[in-house]
Amino acid sequence: MIEMNIGNPGKNGLFNVRQSEFKNKETSTMNTFSKLTMMMAMAAIGAFANDHLVQIRDHARDLEQDFRGMHSAVKSKKINQADLQARLDATAVRLEELKSVANEFAAANPELAASKDGKLAQDLVALIAHFHDQKSQLVEAGAKNKGLLKTHAEGLAKRASMLRQVAERLAASSGV
């Protein structure tokens, strides 16, 4: 509210302004600006988390499809060792990308990474990497391990599916 004393100029010239009301408006504007800035920062953090989670979900989905394809090829006995090794090398590249994105997610979102689903996602990535390495050793060992190769491919597909589901839950809980 502004008070005007036209007849008596006072200290402030022609107009006397109540300083307390001016400060209240200034404080109110600063609070609004602070809240708006905080909301934008939280939305940006959620967007980055969501981007990482979308990438994790997509990599997990692709790995699941690759492993299911390997499982069916080994099961139907329509694949030789060279083709299996080529498929395994292709999944190794995708797995490295997945591990990189998972590490970026954990570094950028420590509170989500520390949650139950965040820890589960990290464990699943580590487990998929471990079994992928085991599968590589089995392929190098030759044709005598076809049953074990088939079982590993099926297990990897299941774990990739679980990782995809966990990433979707994390994205839903991040609020974006």
Secondary structure, 3 states (H helix, E strand, C coil): CEEECCCCCCCCCCEEECHHHHHHHHHHHHHHHHHHHHHHHHHHHHHHHHHHHHHHHHHHHHHHHHHHHHHHHHHHCCCCHHHHHHHHHHHHHHHHHHHHHHHHHHHHCHHHHCCHHHHHHHHHHHHHHHHHHHHHHHHHHCHHHHHHHHHHHHHHHHHHHHHHHHHHHHHHHCCC
